[in-house]
Amino acid sequence: MRKFFLQFDNVSIRRKFILVYIFCICLPVVAGTIIWMAFTSQSMQQNVIHYLDQTFEGAASDFNILTQTAVNVANQVNADNTLLNDLSKSFSTPVEHYDLYWSSLRKRFNMYLVSNPEIVEVSLYIDDPHFINTDYFRVLDDKARNTQWYKMASQTDSDIMVYPGSTAIAITPYSNRLTIVRKIKSPTYLNNATNYLLIELKLDRVITKVKDEGGSVDVYLTAPGDNIIWSNQYTNKFNLKNPSVLQLPPDNNYYILQKSIGPAPYFEGWKITGVYDKFVIFKKQIVVLIYILLITLSLSAFSVFLIWAVLNSMRYRLSALSRHIKKVSEDHLEPLMLENTGQDEVGLLIITYNKMIAEINGLINDVYKLEMQKKSIEVENIRAEYQYLQAQVDPHFLFNTLNAILVFCVKNGYTELAGVISSLSKLFKRMLTTGGDLIPVTEELNFIEKYLDIEKFRFGDKFEYEIQISPEVIESNRFIPKMSVQPIVENACKHGLQSSIEDNRRLVIKADIIDMALVISVRDNGSGMDKEKVAAIFNKLENPKSELNLEADSFDETESGVGIQNVYRRMMMNYGERFHFKIYSAPDQGTEILLRIEEV
């Protein structure tokens, strides 16, 4: 063992510090991370299961209170003899019915709705064809008997049934609702017929609580038969063949927790199910591990800095001392002059060395005075040469410094011009890019935006532009010929806006999907054109060989690059009759050009 430690005497100080860093910092961090992963994995799993159990227990309790309240209201209505007596009366005229309704019935259920915000609607269906439909009271006619809730309630022997959905009369059924259906039947009232009381409940509060507390858990509220009533998933991702029926995944990859909800026997078979991906726990561990590693690496970096500082301090002084000791053998007996020798062991060693050199120099000063003078001259020559070389370095350093200042000034003094040059370079790069003629609409508009940045620099504050792309265009990924919109935009800037005397020049480009067709609009508030010029343009487009003799604000092909005629011809060659081209313009009212491409 002693021989093993003696081997360290032959290792440099730098390597010793590196070994200490590896074995005392890096390896403990790695070992601690592995141990942490092993011990915390099981703990996190138990915490997740416990949290889900508490969440679903609370949801089941809220659901129990909610539905039990509705059941209690239904029982109170069934026991309300005054209400049943009123409803059992016969009416010879509608006036008598409305008198009873206004005097007694119309506010009968208001107290339940006010005191129970989760109750959104109360309806009593009466099996009496002579009864007249009013707010809360409706006739149990053939239309009502054909509803799903009536078929289910009439076939059950229980007086109370839970219908998994909304029973309100609406164009679109309400979501996140269920209905308590109570049979109202009395041998002395309502002609001993079976009537039905419907109390519709909204589940928003329970669902919101489950959403807030469920986190990344897939939650399903199911009725008997595992039919999904509500889920925070759009579909049952575990059973894509029938997404309305819950089919649980294998439990080797998921934690599955189920709780029964609602009071029995009304909610027999109703469950709330949570499915939690085990991989999520692993990802959380990874996230925590990353934070731990970041903290550890930060501390390690700080420790590396300290080690480097200590090592550099010792290495610098020991290296200087080693070089001076080697000079002793060459008769260079000079003290080691450092700005700070330090007060540690290395500093004391340097101070002792300097004292030794001073004593040696004093002893041999008389004997070798002339020789030492010669040596001194040689040292001065070497020092002068060193100063000369250093003077050669200083101009180069000054030049580099001035050059860096110049670059810094250029970078910070011409940012607007730099942006224009960047847009221009990207513009040229796009124009030189080879490839297919058809490109996405978004790519064409991005190209136009670079062009408009240059026009913005040219016009200054007198020009504004706006590019509007609808999400439907981005999602549809429609393709158009390359450079099919840019010439129109260039014409608008060059002929419409440049000739305008207004200071608030504005250009708006829109791309949208209308009736399955791609519609691109280029509108400016420039000088505009009269009807004769617009007609002449269309004549030139339809008859390319005819002459188009317009003024300077016309769509001259030689001035507009690719030209409006080239755009029109390319569009017609690609789309034929599916392409429509329109111009809306009036003098001093601006111009709008519409490109419409119908879907195949």
Residue pairs with C-beta under 8 A, 6 or more apart in sequence:
8 16
11 19
13 311
13 314
13 315
13 318
14 311
14 315
17 307
17 310
17 311
20 307
21 303
21 304
21 307
25 300
25 303
26 300
29 296
29 300
33 289
33 292
33 293
36 289
36 292
37 285
37 289
40 285
40 288
41 281
41 285
44 281
44 284
44 285
45 255
45 278
45 281
48 255
48 276
48 281
49 255
49 257
52 217
52 255
52 257
52 274
52 276
53 257
55 210
55 213
55 214
55 217
55 274
56 210
56 257
56 259
56 272
56 274
57 259
58 209
58 213
59 206
59 209
59 210
59 259
59 261
59 272
60 259
60 260
60 261
60 262
60 272
62 205
62 206
62 209
63 203
63 206
63 261
63 262
63 272
64 261
64 262
64 263
66 118
66 201
66 203
66 205
66 206
67 162
67 178
67 180
67 201
67 262
67 263
67 266
67 267
68 263
69 116
69 118
69 119
70 116
70 119
70 180
70 199
70 201
71 160
71 180
71 182
71 263
71 266
73 112
73 116
73 119
73 122
73 199
74 160
74 180
74 182
74 197
74 199
75 182
77 83
77 109
77 124
77 182
77 184
77 197
78 182
78 184
78 197
81 189
83 105
83 108
84 184
84 186
84 189
84 190
85 189
86 100
86 104
86 105
87 105
87 124
87 126
87 128
87 131
87 137
87 189
87 190
88 189
88 190
88 191
89 100
90 130
91 97
91 100
91 130
94 132
97 131
97 132
98 132
101 132
101 134
101 137
105 134
105 136
105 137
106 134
106 135
106 136
108 136
109 122
109 136
112 119
112 122
112 199
113 119
113 120
113 122
118 201
118 202
118 203
118 205
119 199
119 200
119 201
120 168
120 174
120 177
120 200
120 201
120 202
121 168
121 198
121 199
121 200
122 136
122 197
122 198
122 199
122 200
123 136
123 137
123 138
123 167
123 168
123 197
123 198
123 200
124 136
124 137
124 138
124 184
124 195
124 196
124 197
124 198
125 138
125 139
125 140
125 144
125 150
125 195
125 196
125 197
125 198
126 137
126 138
126 139
126 140
126 190
126 193
126 195
127 140
127 190
127 191
127 193
127 194
127 195
128 139
128 140
128 190
128 191
128 193
129 139
129 141
131 137
131 139
132 139
133 139
138 144
140 150
140 195
140 196
144 150
145 151
145 154
147 167
148 163
148 165
149 163
149 165
149 167
149 179
149 181
149 198
150 196
152 161
152 163
152 181
153 161
153 163
153 181
153 183
153 196
154 194
158 265
158 266
159 182
159 183
159 185
160 180
160 181
160 182
160 183
160 266
161 180
161 181
161 266
162 178
162 179
162 180
162 181
162 262
162 266
162 267
162 270
163 178
163 179
163 180
163 181
163 198
164 178
164 223
164 227
164 229
165 173
165 177
165 178
165 179
165 229
166 173
166 174
166 175
166 177
166 178
166 179
166 200
167 179
167 181
167 198
167 200
168 174
168 177
168 200
174 202
175 230
176 202
176 203
176 204
176 207
176 230
177 200
177 201
177 202
177 203
178 200
178 201
178 203
178 229
179 198
179 199
179 200
179 201
180 198
180 199
180 200
180 201
180 266
181 196
181 197
181 198
182 196
182 197
182 198
182 199
183 194
183 195
183 196
183 197
184 190
184 194
184 195
184 196
184 197
185 192
185 193
185 194
185 195
186 192
203 221
203 230
207 221
207 230
210 219
210 232
210 272
211 219
211 232
214 232
214 274
216 276
216 277
216 280
217 274
217 275
217 276
218 231
218 232
218 233
218 237
218 274
218 275
218 276
218 277
219 231
219 232
219 272
219 273
219 274
220 228
220 230
220 231
220 233
220 236
220 246
220 272
220 273
220 274
220 275
221 228
221 229
221 230
221 231
221 261
221 270
221 271
221 272
221 273
222 228
222 229
222 246
222 270
222 271
222 272
222 273
223 229
223 269
223 270
224 268
224 269
224 270
225 245
225 269
226 245
226 246
226 247
226 271
227 244
227 245
227 246
228 236
228 243
228 244
228 245
228 246
235 243
236 242
236 243
236 244
236 245
236 246
236 247
238 246
238 247
238 248
238 249
238 275
239 245
239 246
239 247
246 273
248 254
248 256
248 273
248 275
249 256
249 275
253 277
253 278
253 279
254 275
254 276
254 277
254 278
255 274
255 275
255 276
255 278
256 273
256 274
256 275
256 276
257 273
257 274
257 276
258 271
258 272
258 273
258 274
259 271
259 272
259 273
260 267
260 270
260 271
261 267
261 270
261 271
261 272
262 270
313 342
314 346
317 338
317 341
317 342
317 346
317 347
317 350
318 346
320 336
320 338
320 350
321 336
321 346
321 349
321 350
321 353
324 332
324 334
324 336
324 353
325 353
327 333
327 334
328 357
331 375
332 375
333 357
333 360
333 361
333 364
334 357
335 353
335 354
335 357
335 358
336 350
336 353
336 354
336 357
338 350
341 347
341 350
341 351
342 350
364 372
365 372
411 418
416 457
417 457
419 453
419 457
420 453
420 454
420 457
423 450
423 451
423 453
423 454
424 450
424 454
426 450
427 447
427 450
427 451
427 454
430 447
430 450
436 482
437 481
437 482
438 479
438 480
438 481
438 482
438 574
439 479
439 480
439 481
439 482
440 477
440 478
440 479
440 480
441 469
441 473
441 478
441 479
441 480
441 511
441 518
441 520
442 469
442 473
442 474
444 480
444 482
444 483
444 484
444 485
444 486
445 467
445 469
445 485
445 509
445 511
447 486
448 467
448 485
448 486
448 489
448 509
449 467
451 486
451 489
451 490
452 465
452 467
452 489
452 493
452 507
455 463
455 465
455 493
456 463
456 464
456 465
459 497
459 505
462 503
462 504
462 505
463 493
463 497
463 505
463 506
463 507
464 504
464 505
464 506
464 507
465 506
465 507
465 508
465 509
466 506
466 507
466 508
466 509
467 509
468 508
468 509
468 510
468 511
468 512
469 510
469 511
470 510
470 511
470 512
470 513
472 512
472 513
473 511
473 512
473 513
473 518
476 513
476 518
478 513
478 518
478 597
480 518
480 520
480 597
481 570
481 571
481 574
483 562
483 567
484 567
484 570
484 571
484 595
485 509
485 520
485 522
485 567
485 595
486 561
486 562
487 560
487 561
487 562
487 563
487 564
487 566
487 567
488 522
488 564
488 567
488 593
488 595
489 507
489 509
489 522
490 560
490 561
491 555
491 560
491 564
492 507
492 522
492 524
492 526
492 591
492 593
493 507
493 524
494 559
494 560
495 526
495 527
495 552
495 553
495 554
495 555
495 559
495 560
496 524
496 526
496 527
496 528
496 553
496 590
496 591
497 505
497 507
497 524
497 525
497 526
498 526
499 526
499 527
499 552
499 553
500 525
500 526
500 527
501 527
502 525
502 526
504 525
505 524
505 525
505 526
506 524
506 525
507 522
507 523
507 524
508 521
508 522
508 523
508 524
509 520
509 521
509 522
509 523
510 519
510 520
510 521
510 523
511 518
511 519
511 520
511 521
512 518
512 519
513 519
516 598
516 599
517 596
517 597
517 598
517 599
518 596
518 597
518 599
519 594
519 595
519 596
520 594
520 595
520 596
521 592
521 593
521 594
521 595
522 592
522 593
523 590
523 591
523 592
523 593
524 590
524 591
524 592
525 590
526 590
526 591
527 553
527 587
527 588
528 585
528 586
528 587
528 588
528 589
528 590
528 591
529 537
529 553
529 583
529 585
529 586
529 587
529 591
530 585
530 586
530 587
533 550
533 551
533 554
533 585
534 583
534 585
536 548
536 549
536 550
536 554
537 548
537 550
537 554
537 555
537 564
537 583
538 583
539 546
539 548
540 546
540 547
540 548
540 565
541 564
541 565
541 568
541 581
544 565
544 569
548 554
548 555
548 556
550 556
555 563
555 564
556 563
557 563
557 564
557 565
557 566
568 581
571 579
571 581
571 595
571 597
572 579
575 597
575 598
578 597
578 598
578 599
578 600
579 595
579 596
579 597
579 598
580 594
580 595
580 596
580 597
580 598
581 593
581 594
581 595
581 596
582 593
582 594
582 596
583 591
583 592
583 593
583 594
584 591
584 592
584 593
584 594
585 591
585 592
